[in-house]
Amino acid sequence: MSHKFFYITTPIFYPNDRLHIGHAYTMVLVDIIARYKKSQGYQVYFQTGSDEHGEKIEKKAKSLGISPQELVDKNVLLFKQLWKELGISEHIFYRTSSCTHKEKVQKIFIELLKKGDIYLGKYQGKYCVACEDYVSEGKAIDNNLCPAPNCQTELRKVNEPAYFLRVSKYYPKLLKFYSQNPNFLLPANIKKELFENFLKNDIRDLCITRSDIKWGIPVPDKEKMVIYVWFEALLNYLNSEPGGKLFLSEFSSEKKIDDAKEVSCVVIQNKDNEYLLVYNKKYNKWQFPGGKLEKGESAEEAAKREIFEETNLVIEDLEKFGEENFYANNIWWKFYFYRTEKYSGELLIKEKETIGKIKFLGISEIQEINSQARDEVNEYLLKKLTTCEIVHLVGKEITRFHAIYWPIILFSLNKNLPSKILAHGWLTTSQGKMSKSKGNVIDPLELLKKYPSDLLRAYFVAKINFLQDGVCDENLLKEFYRDFLVNNLSNLASRTNKMLYLYNEGIIPEFTSKKKDLRLENYYKMCILAVSNFQEMMDKYELTNAFSQIQCLLNESNRTIQEMAPWELTEKGEKLLLNLTLNYLSNGIKIIAFLLNCIIPETSKKILAAFNIDYEKLNWNNLLDFNLLSKIKTKPLKKHLYTKL
């Protein structure tokens, strides 16, 4: 059995002020993807949080006469209020001012310092406080302004001792990775800009400390220096609980060792999809069972012998599923990996000198054990036994940090890179870019006082092409509310519900294959196509195209009502065709509501409730089964789901 994990993150937001509509946009997009992946059977980890250190926070707190911690605590409450009002699903909220984050960041700093990937030097150059970013002389505009399009504030000159991340060391590896993984960063135009502006030539090492501020994580043994806010902020993805479990070590099959000691290791799986581990008293670790090959013994023979000698189990039908070299205790070991679900005998500890416990454990338990006491072999097997996708969704203005420096930090830590980085565009108004000086920044909390959250959620994917810039203002929201929620979706649900009560006492008729009608057969084909295309688009992170599949099915449903004209079928006495039509339309609404569940969950629930359909019983395997709704008694929709504003 494959265990499927999905870890998706937003950037951690800067709590120096209230959030704006762009933050709401990012959160909703990630929530939609997370909900979709849950429907696909993944164990989903959805993480957001707050980036709570840096000079901007320090200055803002001082101007208000409060401490930086008091400032971030206050603004974080506003974050959480907004997430609640947007209908954001279960998630992890990570705060960089926590003691745990500080300890883990300092530990990583020391590790990379010992490795030589962090070194002490001197920084001379310019710094943008607004962007919390170092700016090279050649990038500054108008002599001394920040080049970031939404910033252009005056730069500060900095001249101080500083620690640097050895970016240049991993520059060739980064280029090779991008050439081998062309879809790692999307959209393509963002990747093109990244290469033209930052990766065209060799890149400089990154300064990762500051000496002129206090609000940050101190460099170990250098209390007057703090770790650069971007360096420690990026580590939130790794330092959280899911990050510790799912950012596994990188393994290279290129290692060829001639004199390695040979070991067989066996993955034994029970009927509950748990795996047998033994507690090795010598190393104080939980490990998968196995042991060294004896002279003249094959790897498979050693696997069977070792398992019996350790656990008393007799194993059979071994499947070999990997080989890898590991370096431990100053020795190279060559491991042969086998797996089986067939075993017999009573589970016993036979080698009591070396084995303290023996137990079947679930994947999540093994991940937790490995995050607390890392074991390379366990990590290798976790990668083999699980499907894990890690996705970062970020605003395009912070792509450089995530697409250059974050991979390099992971290279240095010998960790696998995320599966994908998605960089979305900016929201503008009909008057152009949002800015405080123009007074056109949209406060999402104020907007949600006037409009339902599902309107914003649907608008964000329907009217703003995913990963592109888009316009968001109240006039467009009102227009979309009228066209989609009132005239299309709400109208279809009400019409169908009303016809069920007019023609069949509110009961969804039984599906039958006795009556054939080409128009209904074509409608069923449209349902199949909508479901298939929706999944295909969502799997490719084409959210706007996925939404268009729902729109197409909505339009087709309304067209089918007009073509089939149930009122005329009643007059003609064509009861069988009338019932079949009502069944098809009810199933069409079921499919539409199911597909919409990740986008507008509250509206989806209301539609399904009106048709007395249990969402928990729906899945991608039975969604197109038109027998599923047969003879269900619906609830009368006394008023439209949405009415004109």
C-alpha positions in Angstrom: 0.0 0.0 0.0 1.3 3.5 -0.9 0.9 6.1 1.9 0.1 9.5 0.3 1.3 12.7 2.0 0.9 16.2 0.8 2.5 19.2 2.4 1.6 22.6 1.1 2.6 26.0 2.5 1.9 29.7 2.1 4.7 32.1 2.8 4.7 33.2 6.4 3.2 36.6 6.5 4.9 39.7 8.0 2.8 41.0 11.1 3.9 44.6 11.1 0.4 45.7 10.0 -3.1 44.4 9.1 -3.3 42.0 6.2 -4.5 43.0 2.8 -6.5 41.3 0.0 -3.3 39.7 -1.4 -2.8 37.7 1.8 -6.4 36.5 1.7 -5.8 35.5 -2.0 -2.8 33.4 -1.2 -4.5 31.6 1.7 -7.6 30.8 -0.3 -5.6 29.4 -3.2 -3.6 27.1 -0.8 -6.8 26.1 1.0 -8.5 25.1 -2.3 -5.5 22.9 -3.2 -5.3 21.4 0.3 -9.1 20.5 0.3 -8.8 19.0 -3.2 -5.8 16.8 -2.1 -7.8 15.6 1.0 -10.6 14.5 -1.3 -8.0 12.5 -3.3 -7.1 10.5 -0.2 -3.9 12.3 0.8 -2.9 13.0 4.4 -2.6 16.7 4.0 -0.4 19.1 6.0 -1.4 22.8 5.3 1.0 25.3 6.9 1.0 29.1 7.2 2.3 31.4 9.8 3.9 34.7 10.7 7.5 36.0 10.0 8.0 37.9 13.3 11.5 39.2 13.3 13.3 42.0 11.5 13.9 45.8 11.5 10.4 46.7 10.3 8.8 45.0 13.3 11.4 46.6 15.6 10.7 50.1 14.2 6.9 49.8 14.1 6.8 48.5 17.8 9.0 51.4 18.9 6.7 53.9 17.2 3.7 52.5 19.0 5.5 52.4 22.4 5.2 48.6 22.7 7.6 45.7 22.5 8.0 43.8 19.2 6.5 40.7 20.8 3.4 42.6 21.8 3.1 44.0 18.3 3.3 40.6 16.6 1.0 38.9 19.2 -1.7 41.6 18.5 -1.5 41.3 14.7 -1.4 37.5 14.7 -4.9 37.6 16.2 -6.1 39.6 13.1 -4.5 36.9 10.9 -6.4 34.2 12.6 -9.6 36.1 12.5 -9.3 36.6 8.8 -8.5 32.8 8.2 -11.7 31.9 10.2 -13.9 34.3 8.2 -12.5 33.1 4.9 -13.4 29.5 5.8 -9.8 28.3 5.8 -9.6 24.6 6.7 -7.5 22.9 9.4 -3.9 24.2 9.2 -0.7 24.7 11.1 0.1 28.2 12.2 3.9 28.6 12.6 5.4 31.5 14.5 9.1 32.4 14.2 9.2 34.1 17.6 8.7 30.7 19.3 11.5 29.2 21.4 11.4 26.0 19.3 12.1 27.9 16.1 15.0 29.8 17.7 16.6 26.6 18.9 16.3 24.8 15.6 17.5 27.8 13.6 20.6 28.1 15.8 21.2 24.4 15.5 21.1 24.5 11.7 23.4 27.6 11.8 26.0 25.8 13.8 25.7 22.7 11.6 26.4 24.7 8.4 29.1 26.7 10.1 31.0 23.5 11.0 30.4 22.2 7.5 32.0 25.4 6.0 28.8 26.4 4.2 28.5 29.4 6.5 31.6 31.6 7.0 32.5 34.9 8.7 33.3 37.8 6.4 32.4 41.5 6.0 29.4 43.0 4.2 29.8 46.3 2.4 26.7 47.4 0.5 23.1 48.5 0.5 20.1 47.2 2.4 16.4 47.7 1.9 14.6 47.8 5.3 11.1 47.6 3.6 12.0 44.4 1.7 14.5 43.1 4.4 16.8 42.5 1.5 20.4 43.1 0.5 20.8 45.1 -2.7 23.9 45.1 -4.9 25.2 48.3 -6.3 24.2 47.4 -9.9 20.6 46.7 -8.9 19.8 50.0 -7.2 17.8 52.4 -9.2 18.0 56.3 -9.3 21.4 55.9 -7.5 19.9 54.7 -4.1 16.4 53.3 -4.4 15.2 49.7 -4.0 14.6 48.1 -7.4 11.6 46.0 -6.2 8.5 47.3 -8.2 6.3 47.7 -5.2 9.0 49.3 -3.0 11.5 51.8 -4.4 12.3 53.1 -0.9 15.7 54.6 -0.1 18.5 52.2 0.6 20.7 52.2 3.7 24.5 51.7 3.4 25.8 48.9 5.6 29.4 48.1 6.5 29.8 45.4 9.2 31.3 42.0 10.0 28.8 39.4 8.9 28.3 35.7 8.2 27.7 34.5 4.7 25.9 31.4 3.2 28.2 29.8 0.6 25.7 30.1 -2.3 28.4 30.0 -4.9 29.3 26.4 -3.9 25.9 25.1 -4.9 25.3 27.3 -7.9 26.3 24.6 -10.5 24.1 22.0 -8.7 21.2 24.5 -8.7 21.5 25.1 -12.5 21.7 21.3 -13.0 18.6 20.8 -10.9 16.6 23.3 -12.9 17.7 21.8 -16.2 16.6 18.3 -15.0 13.3 19.6 -13.4 11.8 22.2 -15.9 8.5 22.3 -14.1 9.9 22.8 -10.6 9.1 26.5 -10.7 5.9 27.8 -12.3 4.8 29.8 -14.2 7.5 29.7 -17.0 7.7 33.5 -17.3 8.7 33.8 -13.6 11.5 31.2 -14.1 12.7 33.1 -17.2 12.9 36.3 -15.2 14.8 34.5 -12.4 17.4 33.3 -14.8 17.7 36.6 -16.6 18.1 38.6 -13.5 19.8 36.4 -11.0 21.0 33.1 -12.5 22.5 34.2 -15.7 26.0 34.6 -14.2 27.6 33.3 -11.0 25.8 34.4 -7.9 27.4 35.9 -4.9 27.3 34.4 -1.4 24.4 35.6 0.7 24.9 37.7 3.8 22.8 36.1 6.5 23.4 38.2 9.7 22.8 41.8 10.9 24.6 43.7 13.6 22.5 46.8 13.9 19.2 45.4 15.1 18.2 43.5 18.2 14.8 41.9 17.3 15.9 38.6 15.8 17.5 35.2 16.6 21.0 35.7 17.9 24.0 34.1 16.2 25.2 31.4 18.6 28.1 32.8 20.8 27.7 36.2 19.0 24.9 37.8 20.9 25.4 41.2 19.1 24.6 39.7 15.7 21.2 38.4 14.7 20.4 35.9 11.9 19.1 37.5 8.7 15.3 37.4 8.8 14.9 35.7 5.4 17.4 32.9 6.2 15.6 32.0 9.4 12.1 32.6 8.0 12.7 30.0 5.1 13.5 27.4 7.7 9.9 27.5 9.0 9.1 25.0 6.2 11.7 22.5 7.6 11.4 23.2 11.3 7.7 22.5 11.7 6.3 19.1 12.5 5.4 18.1 8.9 8.7 19.6 7.6 10.7 17.5 10.0 8.9 14.4 8.8 8.6 15.0 5.1 11.8 16.9 4.1 13.8 13.7 3.9 17.5 13.2 3.2 18.8 13.1 -0.4 20.2 9.7 -1.5 22.5 9.3 -4.4 22.7 6.0 -6.3 26.1 7.2 -7.7 28.0 6.1 -4.6 30.0 2.9 -5.5 31.9 1.3 -2.6 34.0 -1.8 -3.2 34.6 -2.9 0.4 31.2 -2.2 2.0 29.9 -4.7 4.6 26.7 -6.3 3.3 23.4 -6.1 5.2 19.8 -7.4 4.5 16.9 -5.4 5.7 13.2 -6.4 5.6 10.0 -4.4 5.5 7.3 -6.6 7.0 3.8 -5.2 6.6 0.7 -6.5 8.5 -3.0 -6.3 7.5 -3.4 -2.9 9.2 -0.7 -1.4 6.9 1.7 -1.2 9.8 5.4 -2.1 9.6 7.6 -4.2 12.0 10.4 -2.4 13.8 12.8 -3.5 16.5 14.4 -1.3 19.1 18.2 -1.7 18.9 19.5 -1.3 22.5 23.1 -0.8 21.3 22.2 2.3 19.2 19.0 3.3 21.2 17.0 3.4 18.0 14.0 1.9 16.4 15.0 0.2 13.2 13.6 -2.1 10.5 14.8 -5.7 11.2 17.7 -7.4 9.4 21.4 -8.1 9.7 24.7 -8.9 8.1 25.3 -11.5 5.5 27.3 -14.5 6.5 30.0 -16.0 4.3 28.5 -17.7 1.2 25.0 -16.5 2.0 22.8 -14.6 -0.5 21.1 -11.4 0.6 17.6 -13.1 0.5 18.8 -16.1 2.6 20.3 -13.6 5.1 17.0 -11.7 5.3 15.0 -14.8 6.1 17.6 -16.1 8.7 18.0 -12.7 10.4 14.2 -12.2 10.8 13.7 -15.6 12.3 16.7 -15.2 14.7 15.5 -11.7 15.8 11.7 -12.0 15.8 10.8 -15.8 15.5 8.8 -15.0 12.3 9.1 -17.1 9.2 8.9 -14.9 6.1 8.2 -15.8 2.5 7.5 -14.2 -0.9 10.3 -11.6 -0.5 10.3 -8.8 -3.0 13.5 -6.9 -3.5 12.9 -3.2 -3.8 16.1 -1.4 -3.4 19.9 -1.2 -2.7 21.8 1.7 -1.0 25.2 2.4 0.5 25.3 4.1 3.9 28.2 5.4 6.0 27.9 4.9 9.7 30.3 4.3 12.6 33.3 4.9 10.3 32.2 2.0 8.1 30.5 1.7 4.7 27.5 -0.6 4.6 25.7 -2.0 1.6 22.0 -2.6 2.3 19.7 -4.9 0.4 16.1 -4.1 1.0 13.2 -6.6 0.8 9.5 -6.4 1.6 6.8 -8.9 2.3 3.2 -9.2 3.7 3.5 -12.9 4.2 4.8 -14.3 7.5 4.0 -16.9 10.1 4.9 -17.7 13.7 4.5 -16.0 17.1 6.2 -12.7 17.4 9.0 -13.0 20.0 12.2 -11.2 21.0 14.9 -13.9 20.5 18.0 -11.7 20.6 17.4 -10.1 24.0 21.0 -8.8 24.3 20.5 -6.4 21.4 16.8 -6.0 21.0 14.7 -4.3 23.7 11.3 -4.1 22.0 9.5 -5.2 18.9 6.4 -3.7 17.5 4.2 -3.0 14.4 4.0 0.8 13.8 2.1 3.0 11.4 3.8 5.3 8.9 3.0 8.4 10.9 4.5 6.8 14.0 7.7 5.9 12.1 7.9 9.4 10.7 7.6 10.9 14.2 10.3 8.5 15.5 12.6 9.5 12.7 12.0 13.2 13.2 13.1 12.8 16.9 16.1 10.4 16.2 17.1 10.5 12.6 18.2 7.2 11.0 19.3 7.1 7.4 18.0 3.6 6.7 14.6 4.5 8.2 14.6 7.7 6.1 15.4 5.8 2.9 12.6 3.3 3.5 10.1 6.1 4.3 10.8 7.5 0.9 10.3 4.1 -0.6 7.0 3.4 1.2 5.3 6.8 0.8 4.2 9.2 -1.9 5.0 12.7 -0.7 4.5 15.9 -2.5 5.7 19.2 -1.1 4.4 22.5 -2.6 5.2 26.1 -1.8 2.8 28.8 -3.0 4.3 32.2 -2.9 3.8 35.7 -4.3 6.0 36.3 -7.3 7.8 39.2 -5.5 9.5 36.7 -3.2 10.3 34.0 -5.8 14.1 34.7 -5.6 14.3 33.7 -2.0 12.3 30.5 -2.5 13.7 29.5 -5.8 17.4 30.2 -5.2 18.3 30.5 -1.5 15.9 27.9 -0.2 17.1 25.1 -2.5 20.7 26.0 -1.7 19.9 25.8 2.1 18.4 22.3 1.5 21.3 21.2 -0.7 23.6 22.2 2.2 21.5 20.3 4.7 21.4 17.3 2.3 17.7 17.4 2.1 15.4 16.8 -0.8 13.9 19.8 -2.5 10.2 20.5 -2.6 8.2 19.0 -5.5 7.1 22.4 -6.8 7.1 26.1 -6.2 4.1 28.0 -7.5 4.5 31.8 -7.8 1.2 33.6 -8.1 0.7 37.1 -9.6 -0.4 40.4 -8.0 -3.9 41.7 -7.4 -4.6 45.1 -8.8 -7.7 47.3 -8.9 -9.3 48.9 -11.9 -7.2 52.1 -11.0 -4.0 50.1 -11.1 -1.6 48.7 -8.4 -2.7 48.9 -4.8 -0.7 51.2 -2.5 -1.2 53.0 0.7 -0.3 56.3 -1.0 -3.1 55.8 -3.5 -5.5 54.7 -0.7 -6.8 51.8 -2.7 -5.5 48.9 -0.6 -8.4 46.5 0.1 -8.9 45.3 3.6 -10.4 41.7 3.3 -12.0 41.9 6.8 -13.9 45.0 5.7 -14.9 43.3 2.5 -16.2 40.2 4.3 -18.6 42.4 6.3 -20.5 43.0 3.0 -20.1 39.8 1.0 -20.1 36.1 1.7 -16.6 34.4 1.9 -17.6 32.0 -0.8 -17.9 34.9 -3.2 -14.3 35.9 -2.7 -13.1 32.3 -2.8 -14.9 31.6 -6.1 -13.8 34.9 -7.6 -10.2 34.3 -6.8 -10.0 31.2 -9.1 -12.7 32.0 -11.6 -11.8 35.6 -12.6 -8.1 35.8 -11.8 -6.1 33.4 -14.0 -4.1 31.3 -11.7 -0.4 32.4 -11.4 -1.1 35.6 -13.3 -1.9 39.1 -12.3 -5.5 39.9 -11.9 -8.0 42.7 -11.1 -10.1 42.6 -7.9 -12.5 45.4 -7.0 -16.1 45.6 -5.7 -17.8 46.3 -9.0 -16.3 43.1 -10.5 -17.2 41.1 -7.3 -20.8 42.3 -7.6 -21.0 41.4 -11.3 -19.6 37.9 -10.6 -22.0 37.4 -7.6 -24.9 38.1 -9.9 -23.7 36.0 -12.9 -22.4 33.0 -11.1 -23.9 32.6 -7.7 -27.4 34.0 -8.4 -28.2 33.5 -12.0 -26.4 30.3 -12.6 -25.6 28.1 -9.6 -28.4 29.2 -7.3 -30.9 29.2 -10.1 -30.1 25.7 -11.2 -30.3 24.3 -7.7 -33.7 25.9 -7.1 -35.2 24.9 -10.5 -34.2 21.3 -10.1 -35.4 21.1 -6.5 -38.7 22.7 -7.4 -39.2 20.3 -10.4 -38.6 17.3 -8.0 -41.5 18.5 -5.8 -43.8 19.4 -8.7 -43.4 16.1 -10.6 -42.2 13.5 -8.0 -43.1 14.6 -4.5 -39.5 15.7 -3.8 -38.0 12.3 -4.4 -35.1 11.7 -6.8 -36.4 9.1 -9.3 -34.6 5.8 -9.6 -32.0 5.5 -12.3 -33.0 3.1 -15.1 -31.4 1.8 -18.3 -34.7 0.8 -19.8 -35.3 4.2 -21.3 -32.7 5.7 -23.7 -32.4 9.3 -24.8 -29.5 10.7 -26.9 -29.7 14.1 -25.2 -29.4 12.6 -21.7 -26.6 10.3 -22.9 -24.7 13.3 -24.1 -25.3 15.0 -20.8 -23.8 12.0 -19.0 -20.8 12.2 -21.3 -20.4 15.9 -20.3 -20.5 14.9 -16.6 -17.7 12.3 -17.2 -15.7 14.9 -19.1 -16.2 17.6 -16.4 -15.0 15.2 -13.6 -12.0 14.0 -15.6 -10.9 17.4 -16.8 -11.4 19.0 -13.4 -9.1 16.4 -11.8 -6.5 16.7 -14.6 -6.5 20.5 -14.3 -6.3 20.4 -10.5 -3.4 17.9 -10.6 -1.5 20.3 -12.9 -2.3 23.2 -10.6 -4.4 24.9 -13.3 -7.1 26.2 -10.9 -8.8 28.6 -13.2 -9.1 26.0 -16.0 -10.5 23.5 -13.4 -13.2 26.0 -12.4 -14.1 26.4 -16.0 -15.1 22.7 -16.1 -17.7 23.4 -13.4 -18.9 26.4 -15.4 -19.3 24.2 -18.5 -21.3 21.5 -16.6 -23.5 24.2 -15.0 -24.3 25.7 -18.5 -24.9 22.2 -19.8 -27.3 21.4 -17.0 -29.3 24.6 -17.6 -29.3 23.8 -21.4 -30.5 20.2 -20.6 -33.5 21.6 -18.7 -34.5 23.7 -21.7 -34.0 20.8 -24.2 -35.8 18.1 -22.1 -38.5 20.5 -20.9 -39.8 18.4 -18.0 -43.1 20.4 -18.0 -43.8 19.2 -21.5 -42.9 15.6 -20.7 -45.5 15.8 -17.9 -48.2 17.0 -20.3 -47.3 14.2 -22.7 -47.4 11.6 -20.0 -43.8 10.5 -20.6 -43.3 9.6 -17.0 -40.3 7.3 -17.6 -38.3 9.9 -19.5 -39.4 12.6 -17.1 -38.0 10.5 -14.1 -34.8 9.8 -16.0 -34.4 13.5 -16.7 -34.9 14.4 -13.0 -32.4 11.7 -12.0 -29.8 13.0 -14.4 -30.2 16.7 -13.4 -30.0 15.7 -9.7 -26.8 13.8 -10.3 -25.4 16.7 -12.3 -26.0 19.0 -9.3 -24.4 16.4 -7.0 -21.3 16.4 -9.2 -21.2 20.2 -9.4 -21.5 20.5 -5.6 -18.8 17.9 -5.1 -16.4 19.6 -7.4 -17.2 23.0 -5.8 -16.5 21.7 -2.3 -12.8 22.6 -2.3 -13.6 26.0 -3.7 -16.8 27.2 -2.0 -17.3 24.7 0.8 -20.2 26.4 2.5 -22.3 26.7 -0.7 -21.4 23.1 -1.6 -22.7 21.9 1.8 -26.0 23.9 1.4 -26.6 22.4 -2.1 -25.9 18.8 -0.9 -28.0 19.3 2.2 -31.0 20.5 0.1 -30.8 17.3 -2.0 -30.2 15.2 1.2 -26.8 14.0 -0.1 -24.1 13.0 2.5 -20.8 14.5 1.3 -18.9 12.0 3.4 -20.3 9.2 1.3 -19.2 10.7 -2.0 -15.8 10.1 -3.5 -14.1 10.2 -6.9 -14.9 6.5 -7.5 -18.7 6.7 -7.0 -19.3 10.3 -8.2 -20.5 9.2 -11.6 -22.8 6.4 -10.3 -26.3 7.7 -11.1 -27.9 4.9 -9.1 -26.5 6.5 -5.9 -29.3 9.1 -5.5 -32.2 6.8 -6.4 -35.3 7.3 -4.2 -33.6 10.0 -2.0 -36.2 12.3 -0.5 -34.9 15.9 -0.9 -35.6 18.9 1.3 -37.6 21.8 -0.2 -35.6 24.8 -1.1 -37.9 27.5 0.2 -35.6 30.3 -1.0 -32.7 30.7 -3.4 -29.2 30.0 -2.1 -28.2 33.5 -3.2 -30.4 36.4 -4.0 -29.6 39.8 -5.6 -27.6 42.2 -3.4 
